[in-house]
Amino acid sequence: MSRAGIPHRYAPPAHRSPAELDPWLFWSALGLLMLGLVMVYSSSIATAEGSKFTGNSATYFLVRHGIFLLVGLVAGTVAFQIPLRFWQQAAPLLFLAGVLLLALVVIPHVGRSVNGAQRWLPLGPVNLQPSELMKLFAVLYAADYTTRKLADMDSFRRGFVPMAMVMTLVAALLLREPDFGAFVVIISIAMGVLFLGGINARLFGILFLVLLFAFVVLIWTSPYRRERLFGFMDPWQDAFGKGYQLSHALIAFGRGEWFGVGLGASVEKLFYLPEAHTDFLLAVIAEELGFVGVVVVVGLFALVVQRCFAIGRQALALDRLFGGLVAQGIGIWLGVQSLINMGVNMGLLPTKGLTLPLMSFGGSGIMANCVALAILLRVDYENRSLMRGVKV
């Protein structure tokens, strides 16, 4: 038996029927991916046609996003075939690889800089964003760490300090880029998995307060982040400056009303709303599909996150700690990131460069999301196999 309570022998069945997968998770996630493909095309047509970089091709972002999605689905199909015990064994090495990639990004003339942020590694025709992969690696590493250190979760020195040290290194690299949004998501994953793994409640409360204080200091000591915060509090005070993105996102929401202006009929995507196909995709959805469209998107995300935690609870009930924590860690990741993105689009949170998972344009993000969903489906598959008495 492995640490996660999974027998080492792996004998895949000759045939996998749809009943062996969670249909609610599968179809809701697939729905978000397909809706994202449609909305990326709709929100990017004007930008693609008006840019020499894209060759003035209206389908530039559609084709690239479609390729990213296809590669992500293939990678997810491969990832699903891999037993969880392998992911647990590989978790520390994957995490180390993620740290090395983050370190490469911040090296001058190695990482690619866009709009003052150095977050990408150029790989020929595509750019790799290591922070997106690091979210998945953080889930796997935190789950493996908690499984190994389960007996030490009440100890500050043995249970928390080692994790805090590696996460501090990751945080330093992310803030060097800077990528404050990814920093918040990854810290949320690590803290969430530790909490679910049984870390001392009093210790967790103290750490939460320390992190909250650290966030305030990071914002207050950075003029760039401070300006974003003030712009978020009153975007109309400087609607052509600090509040430009948010004010146009709010206009898009207002124009959409109940049922939207119609698919493809957005005005804000016509060079008014920056990053319409990435960070502010939800605003275009709100304008074109209205309140109903936003509710559908929010509902699908809520269903995906709910299934993550349900699958995780089922794994824990079967004494499969690693699988349970991985499933719930993925739920924390998708839930926190989608909540932040939606909050930014709606003016409830300060503007951050954080995409809407499963939907926004971006190869690294789509790849990481698809592999994460595949691992989640693998947790569910192994749960069902064990309940049927089939060795996995």
C-alpha positions, 0 to 999 in steps of 0.5 A, a space after each residue: 500500500 502507498 501512503 495514500 492508501 492505494 494498492 501498488 498494483 495497477 491493472 486498468 480495466 479493458 473498457 471504461 464506460 462513462 458511468 466510471 466518471 463523475 458526469 456532473 464534473 465532466 460535463 460542467 468542465 467541458 461546458 466551461 471549456 467550450 463556452 470559453 472557446 466561443 467567447 475568446 473568439 467573440 471577444 478577440 475578433 476586433 483586436 485580431 483584425 486590427 493588429 499587424 502582429 496577428 496578420 490582421 486575421 480575425 481568427 488568430 486567437 480562435 485558432 491558437 486557443 483551439 490548438 491550446 485546447 486540443 493539446 490540453 485535452 490530449 495532455 489531460 487524456 494522458 494524465 488520466 491514465 497515470 495512477 495517483 501513486 505516480 503523481 504522489 511520487 513525482 510531486 517533489 520533483 515537479 515542484 522543484 521543476 516549477 521553482 527552477 522555471 520561475 527562477 529562469 523567468 526572472 533572469 534578464 534576457 531569458 524571461 519575456 516581459 510584457 507590459 512591465 511584467 516578466 512572466 513568460 519563457 519564449 519557446 519558439 511560436 509560444 510562450 510558457 507561463 511557469 506560474 500557471 504550471 506552478 499552481 498544479 505543482 503546488 497542489 500536488 506538493 502540498 497534498 504529498 507534504 501533508 500526507 507525509 507529515 500528517 503526524 506532525 501537523 500540530 507542530 509549528 517547527 516540524 509541520 509548518 516551517 518546512 512548507 513555509 520556507 519553500 512557499 516563501 521562495 516561490 512567493 519571492 520569485 512570483 513577486 519578482 516577476 511580479 505576479 501578485 495574482 498567482 502569488 495569492 492563488 498559490 498561497 491559498 492552495 498551500 494554506 488550504 491543503 494544510 488546513 484540510 490536512 489537520 494543521 493545528 487550528 490555533 496555529 492556522 489562525 495566527 498564520 492567517 493573521 500574519 498573511 493578512 498583515 503581509 498582504 497589506 504591507 505588500 500593497 502599501 509598500 508598492 506604489 503600483 499596487 496602491 494605485 490599483 487599490 485606489 483606482 478600484 475604490 473609485 474608478 470614475 475618479 480617473 476613468 481615463 487613467 487608473 480606473 480605465 479597465 474597471 470603468 469599461 468592465 462596469 459599462 459592459 456589465 451595465 449594457 448587458 442587462 438581463 439577456 445581453 446585446 447578443 453574441 458578437 455584438 459587444 461594443 466594449 471589445 472594440 478597443 475600449 476594454 483592454 485584455 477582453 479575451 484574457 483578464 476581462 472575458 467575463 465582462 464581454 460575457 456579461 455584455 453579450 449574454 447578459 445577467 443570465 449568461 453570467 449566472 450560467 458561468 458562475 453556476 458551472 464554476 460552483 458545480 465544478 468546485 462542489 464536485 472537487 470537494 465531494 470527490 475529495 471527501 469520498 477519497 478521504 472516506 476511503 482512507 486515500 489521503 493524498 487523493 482527497 487532498 489533491 481533489 480539494 486542492 484543485 477545488 481551492 485553486 479553481 474556486 479562488 482564481 475564478 472568484 478573484 477574476 469575477 470579483 475584479 470584473 465586477 468591481 468587487 476586488 482591485 484589478 489583477 492580471 489573473 485569468 478566468 480558469 478553463 475559459 480565458 485565452 492562454 496556452 499554459 493556463 488551459 494546459 494546466 487546467 486540463 491536466 488538473 481536471 484529468 487528475 481530479 477525474 482520476 481520483 474519482 475513477 480510483 474511488 469508484 474502482 475501490 468501491 467496486 472492489 477493483 484494484 487500481 
